[in-house]
């Protein structure tokens, strides 16, 4: 019952700026990878910054079921429920006894 959610992994493409420098392209150049059967839960609570503008930062944690590895990188973003979250830090791929991946965990952050 826990692994019923669907997400989209968004991986940036690259584009050149007017000076020839590469920069991330999160628009039309981004790759979108749909993934089903995962679990995303609140983690770490929320914080608010009201000094300059109203900003709420919410922590989330992504889990895959046993035996499921997903192509997720620390430079990716996750879309779910009409919101976009950033992958924070390294993606944890827990080893399974006998080899392979037992499951994947990743910290996410939503800034709204």
N, C-alpha and C positions, 0 to 999 in steps of 0.2 A: 504494500500500500504506500510505501514511502517514495518510490521512484516513479511517479506518474507525471512529472513535469517535463515540459519541452522548452528548450532555449535555442537561441541562435548565436553561434560564435561569430564575431565580426573581426576579421583580420585586415589590417590596413594594407593598401597597395602603396606604391611609391610614385611620386611625381616630382618634376623638377620645378624650382622656383625661377624667377627671372634672372638669377645669377648662376643657374646651373647646379644649385645645391639640391640634394634629394630631401624630400620631406614626406611625411605620412599622408596618405590620401584615404580619408574615412568616408568619402562619398562614393561616386561611381566606380572608383578603382579598388574598393574594398571587396574582399571575399567573404561570403556569408555561408556558414556551415550549420544547417539545422541538426539538432541533437534531441532525441527523445529518451525518456526513461531515466531522468536524473532527479536529484532532490536539491533544492535551494532553500536554505533556512536563514532567518535573521541570526546575526552573530555580532556581538560587541556593542549592540545598542546603537543609538543615534546621538549626534552632537549638533548643536546649532551655533552659528557664528552670526551675530547681529551687529557687529561693529560697522562694517562698510555696507553690507547688504545682507538680506536674509538668505542664509545658506544652511541646508540640513545635509549632513553626511551620515549615511546609514551603512552599517556593515552587514555583509551576507556571507554565507559559506556554501559552496557547491560540493556535492558528494555524488559519486557514481556508485552503482551497485557492484557487488563482488564480481570480478572478472571483466569489468567494462573499463577500457581505456579510451579516452577521447583525445582528439588532436587539439589540445588547448595549450597556448603559450602565454608567458607572462606579459607579452606585448598586446594581447588580444583584449577585446571587450565582449561582454555578454549582453544580449537583449532578451528580456523576459517581461511579460505583463505590461508592455508599453513603456518600459524604462530601460535605460542603458547603465551597465555597471562595468567598472574597470577591474581587471585582474590585478591583485596586489601581491607582489613578491613572486616567489617560485611556485610552480604547480607541483603538488606532492603526488607522486605515483608510488603507492605503497606496494612493495614486492609481495608476491604470493609464494607460499611454500612450494618448492619445486620449480619455480621460475614464473615469469610473466608478471602481470600487474594484478594485484588483489583489488584495488579500487583507487580512484583519483579524488583528491580534495584540493580546493582552491579558495582563497580568500578573495572576496569581491567588495567593491565600494561603490555606492551610488551617491552622487552629489546632485541635490535638487535645490 
